[in-house]
């Protein structure tokens, strides 16, 4: 298969990268760019349950968002899924006992779309290979979405797994053409054509788009190029792409305080997104002054939900409900019901719709509780759930 994301390994689509078995990568060359991105998102979504579940689900809208294909054109999605089911994966490797193992499988054993949900499965043999890679590549979804060429993405995947050694080692031209999905093409048997149409453009895009810099070298027999390898080093200008979506929040002092009090990573980020750093910090100060607190996490959760006063030992009556508060509660209920994958995709999609820097900064800090993008937030969730605000009369951003 061919690409994916990972940050901290705390749950499949919370990751920004996914482990991808070398065998799977080596047979993904013939996939289109869209299919390569799609295969990675499907693997990312299924990774944690590859061996415990026979089939996996992800809603189609999220799937499109994760591959950067913001379209309602389900026909294109169907064609891409069909391509994955029709593409063969082949591996030839040593097993745990040192015995050679050869195998073949379709990339997806089946896929179907029903009720806005994509259901799919891997063959048991391929799922085993994908889940327990002895050699793997970490492919970053944030990076893969930047690629515009399938050959570039294929080259990136096959080079990135050698980042620690600094070189891919020598590949025969036949193997290289296979990795790029070009075997069987008489046109690309000519190194001149291969270099001009595939290698040079792909190297240029990898160096411009990704977190690595690569440089090709060739080996000849007489005047004929017989082998190619790629020297690899980190791209310091784009190294930030290795950070996951929660990196900024995770580096903040309030996040650190929450973690010290035993708050999980996911809950800490959710609180910071919903309430903002200032309010969470105030509640941390409040809870810190309490004595005989049995459950710090539970008490802090209540303090945030009920808006406990910062004055010691005083609990203020809940603030009168406002239209905005009601909307935030409705949104939070819906958000909590969505999967981590969907929540990440929702935030990415909304962030891409914010045009001014102030709005983006406010959303990065306060998430869906942003005061700078109130009407846009309402519109976003109403498009997803038309009845979400039904019964709330005052539509003003109170």
C-alpha positions in Angstrom: 0.0 0.0 0.0 1.4 3.4 0.0 1.3 6.2 2.7 -0.1 7.4 6.0 0.3 9.7 9.2 1.4 9.5 12.9 2.0 11.5 16.0 1.8 9.8 19.3 0.5 6.3 18.9 -2.6 6.8 21.0 -5.3 5.5 18.7 -5.4 4.9 15.0 -6.4 8.1 13.4 -5.0 10.2 16.2 -1.7 9.2 14.7 0.0 11.2 12.1 1.8 8.3 10.6 1.2 4.6 10.4 3.5 1.7 10.2 3.5 0.3 6.7 5.1 -3.0 5.9 7.9 -2.9 3.3 6.2 -5.7 1.3 3.1 -3.6 1.0 5.0 -0.5 -0.1 6.9 -2.4 -2.7 3.8 -3.4 -4.6 2.0 -0.2 -4.5 3.6 1.5 -7.5 0.8 1.1 -9.9 -1.7 2.9 -7.7 -2.8 6.4 -8.7 -2.0 9.2 -6.4 -5.6 9.2 -5.0 -5.5 5.5 -4.5 -2.2 5.6 -2.7 -3.5 8.3 -0.3 -6.7 6.3 0.1 -4.9 3.1 0.9 -2.9 4.8 3.7 -6.0 6.4 5.3 -7.8 3.1 5.3 -4.8 1.4 6.9 -4.4 4.2 9.4 -8.1 3.9 10.4 -7.9 0.1 10.7 -4.4 -0.3 12.2 -5.2 -0.8 15.9 -7.8 -3.5 15.1 -6.2 -5.2 12.1 -5.9 -8.5 13.8 -8.9 -8.3 16.1 -11.6 -7.2 13.6 -12.4 -8.8 10.3 -13.9 -5.6 8.8 -13.4 -1.9 9.4 -15.6 1.2 9.0 -15.0 4.9 8.3 -17.6 7.4 7.1 -17.1 8.4 3.4 -17.0 12.2 4.2 -14.1 11.7 6.6 -12.4 9.5 4.1 -12.5 12.2 1.5 -11.3 14.8 4.0 -8.4 12.8 5.1 -7.1 12.4 1.6 -7.7 16.0 0.8 -10.5 15.2 -1.7 -13.2 17.5 -0.6 -15.9 16.4 -3.0 -19.2 14.7 -3.1 -18.3 12.8 -6.2 -18.8 9.3 -4.8 -18.1 7.8 -8.3 -14.5 8.8 -8.0 -14.3 7.3 -4.6 -15.9 4.1 -5.8 -13.4 3.8 -8.7 -10.5 4.3 -6.3 -11.8 1.6 -3.9 -12.3 -0.7 -6.9 -8.7 -0.1 -7.9 -7.5 -1.1 -4.4 -9.5 -4.3 -4.6 -8.1 -5.1 -8.0 -4.5 -4.4 -7.1 -2.3 -7.3 -6.0 0.1 -7.1 -3.1 3.0 -9.5 -3.2 5.6 -10.2 -0.5 8.8 -12.3 -0.4 10.5 -12.2 3.0 11.8 -14.1 5.9 9.4 -15.1 8.6 10.1 -15.2 12.4 11.9 -18.5 12.1 14.1 -17.4 9.2 12.1 -19.3 6.6 11.4 -17.7 3.3 7.8 -16.7 2.8 6.1 -15.7 -0.4 2.5 -14.5 -0.5 0.1 -12.6 -2.6 -3.2 -10.9 -1.8 -5.4 -8.1 -3.1 -4.9 -4.8 -1.2 -8.5 -4.9 -0.1 -10.5 -8.1 0.1 -13.7 -6.0 -0.4 -15.1 -2.5 0.1 -18.6 -1.2 0.1 -20.3 2.1 0.5 -23.7 2.2 2.3 -25.4 5.0 4.2 -22.5 7.3 3.9 -20.1 4.7 5.5 -17.3 2.9 3.9 -16.9 -0.7 5.1 -13.8 -2.7 4.0 -11.5 -5.6 4.9 -8.1 -7.0 4.4 -7.3 -10.6 3.8 -6.0 -12.2 7.1 -2.6 -12.9 5.6 -2.1 -9.3 4.5 -3.5 -7.9 7.7 -1.0 -9.9 9.6 1.9 -8.5 7.5 0.6 -4.9 7.8 0.1 -5.1 11.6 3.4 -6.7 12.6 6.1 -5.2 10.4 9.6 -6.2 11.2 10.8 -3.5 8.9 8.4 -0.5 8.5 8.1 3.0 7.2 6.4 5.8 9.0 4.4 7.7 6.4 3.0 11.1 7.4 -0.5 11.9 6.2 0.1 15.6 6.5 2.9 15.1 4.1 1.2 12.8 1.7 -1.6 15.3 1.2 0.9 17.7 -0.3 2.0 15.5 -3.1 0.5 16.0 -6.6 2.2 13.0 -8.3 1.8 9.3 -7.6 5.4 8.7 -8.7 6.7 11.3 -6.3 4.7 9.8 -3.4 5.9 6.3 -4.3 9.5 7.5 -4.4 9.1 9.3 -1.0 7.7 6.1 0.6 10.4 3.9 -0.7 13.1 6.4 0.3 11.8 7.5 3.7 12.2 4.1 5.3 15.9 4.4 4.8 16.3 7.7 6.5 18.3 6.2 9.3 20.9 4.7 6.9 21.1 7.7 4.6 20.8 5.7 1.4 18.4 3.3 -0.2 21.2 1.1 -1.4 21.5 0.1 -5.0 18.3 -0.8 -6.9 18.4 -2.5 -10.3 16.6 -0.5 -12.9 14.0 -3.4 -13.2 13.3 -3.2 -9.5 13.1 0.6 -9.6 10.6 0.6 -12.4 8.6 -2.0 -10.5 8.6 0.3 -7.4 7.3 3.1 -9.5 4.7 0.9 -11.1 6.3 1.2 -14.5 7.1 -2.4 -15.3 5.9 -3.6 -18.7 6.3 -0.1 -20.2 8.8 -0.2 -23.1 8.9 3.6 -23.1 10.5 3.7 -19.6 13.0 1.0 -20.5 15.0 3.9 -21.8 16.8 5.6 -18.9 16.7 8.9 -20.7 12.9 8.8 -20.7 12.7 7.4 -17.2 15.0 10.1 -15.8 13.3 13.0 -17.7 9.7 11.9 -17.0 9.9 10.2 -13.6 13.1 10.6 -11.6 13.8 14.3 -12.0 10.2 15.5 -11.4 9.7 13.1 -8.5 13.0 14.0 -6.8 12.1 17.7 -7.2 8.7 17.2 -5.6 10.0 15.1 -2.7 12.6 17.7 -1.9 10.1 20.6 -2.1 7.2 18.9 -0.4 8.4 16.4 2.2 10.6 16.2 5.3 13.5 14.6 3.5 15.9 15.6 0.8 17.0 13.0 -1.7 19.7 12.8 -4.4 19.9 10.1 -7.1 23.1 8.4 -8.1 23.5 5.9 -10.9 25.8 3.0 -11.7 26.6 2.0 -15.3 27.8 -1.0 -17.2 29.5 0.6 -20.1 27.2 3.3 -21.3 24.0 1.7 -19.9 22.6 2.7 -16.5 22.1 -0.5 -14.6 21.3 0.6 -11.0 20.1 3.7 -9.1 20.2 4.6 -5.5 19.1 7.7 -3.5 21.0 9.5 -0.8 18.7 10.7 1.9 18.9 13.3 4.6 16.4 15.3 6.7 14.9 18.4 5.3 15.4 20.9 8.1 12.9 23.4 6.7 10.1 20.9 6.6 10.9 18.9 9.7 8.0 20.5 11.4 5.8 18.3 9.3 6.7 15.4 11.6 4.8 17.0 14.4 1.2 15.8 14.9 -1.8 18.1 15.0 -1.6 18.4 18.8 2.0 19.3 19.0 1.5 23.0 19.7 -0.9 22.2 22.5 1.3 19.5 23.9 4.2 21.9 24.3 2.1 24.4 26.3 2.4 24.8 30.1 -1.3 24.2 30.8 -1.2 20.9 28.9 1.8 19.9 31.0 0.0 20.7 34.3 -3.0 18.6 33.2 -0.8 15.6 32.4 0.9 16.0 35.8 -2.5 15.7 37.4 -3.2 12.4 35.6 -5.4 13.8 32.8 -5.0 11.7 29.6 -3.6 13.1 26.5 -6.9 13.0 24.6 -8.9 14.5 27.4 -6.3 17.2 28.1 -6.5 18.3 24.4 -10.2 18.2 24.4 -10.5 20.4 27.5 -8.0 22.9 26.0 -9.9 22.9 22.7 -13.3 23.4 24.3 -12.5 25.8 27.2 -9.2 27.4 26.2 -5.9 27.6 28.1 -6.9 30.5 30.3 -10.0 28.9 31.7 -8.4 25.5 32.1 -5.5 27.2 33.9 -7.9 29.0 36.2 -9.7 25.8 37.1 -6.4 24.1 37.8 -5.6 26.8 40.2 -9.0 26.5 41.8 -8.8 22.7 42.2 -5.2 23.0 43.5 -6.5 24.9 46.5 -9.0 22.2 47.4 -8.3 19.7 50.2 -9.1 16.0 50.4 -9.8 15.7 46.7 -10.2 12.0 46.0 -10.2 12.3 42.2 -8.3 15.2 40.8 -9.4 14.4 37.2 -13.1 14.0 38.2 -13.1 17.2 40.3 -11.4 19.2 37.6 -13.9 17.9 35.0 -16.8 19.0 37.2 -15.1 22.4 37.8 -14.9 23.0 34.1 -18.4 21.8 33.3 -20.1 23.6 36.2 -17.8 26.7 36.0 -16.7 26.6 39.6 -15.6 29.9 41.0 -11.9 30.7 41.5 -12.8 31.8 45.0 -11.9 29.1 47.5 -14.7 26.9 48.8 -17.4 28.8 46.8 -19.4 27.2 44.1 -21.2 29.7 42.0 -24.6 28.9 40.5 -24.4 28.0 36.9 -24.5 30.9 34.5 -27.8 31.5 32.8 -28.0 29.6 29.6 -27.3 31.6 26.4 -27.8 30.7 22.8 -24.1 30.2 22.4 -23.7 28.0 25.4 -26.6 25.9 24.2 -24.9 25.6 20.8 -21.6 24.7 22.4 -23.3 21.9 24.4 -25.1 20.6 21.3 -21.8 20.6 19.3 -19.8 19.0 22.1 -22.4 16.2 22.3 -22.1 15.5 18.6 -18.3 15.9 18.7 -17.9 13.4 21.5 -19.9 10.9 19.5 -17.6 11.1 16.6 -14.5 9.0 16.3 -11.0 10.5 16.9 -10.4 10.2 13.1 -13.5 12.2 12.4 -12.8 14.8 14.9 -9.3 15.4 13.5 -10.7 15.6 10.0 -13.4 18.0 11.1 -10.8 20.4 12.5 -8.6 20.1 9.5 -11.5 20.9 7.1 -12.7 23.8 9.2 -9.2 25.2 9.5 -8.8 25.2 5.8 -11.9 27.3 5.5 -10.6 30.1 7.7 -9.0 32.8 5.6 -7.7 35.4 8.1 -4.7 34.7 10.4 -6.5 36.0 13.5 -9.3 33.5 13.0 -6.9 30.7 12.5 -5.0 31.6 15.6 -8.2 31.8 17.7 -9.4 28.4 16.4 -6.0 26.8 17.1 -6.2 28.1 20.7 -9.9 27.6 21.6 -11.1 25.0 19.0 -14.8 25.0 18.5 -15.3 27.4 21.3 -13.6 30.1 19.2 -15.2 33.5 19.5 -13.6 34.8 16.3 -15.3 32.3 14.1 -18.7 31.8 15.8 -21.0 32.0 12.7 -18.6 29.9 10.6 -18.6 27.2 13.3 -22.4 27.2 13.4 -22.6 26.9 9.6 -20.0 24.1 9.6 -22.0 21.9 12.1 -25.4 22.8 10.6 -24.1 21.5 7.3 -23.2 18.2 8.9 -26.2 18.0 11.2 -29.1 20.2 9.9 -31.1 19.8 13.1 -28.3 20.3 15.5 -29.5 23.7 16.7 -33.2 23.1 16.4 -35.2 24.8 19.2 -32.5 27.4 20.0 -34.3 30.6 19.0 -31.6 33.2 19.4 -29.1 32.7 16.7 -26.9 35.7 17.7 -23.4 34.9 18.9 -24.2 35.7 22.5 
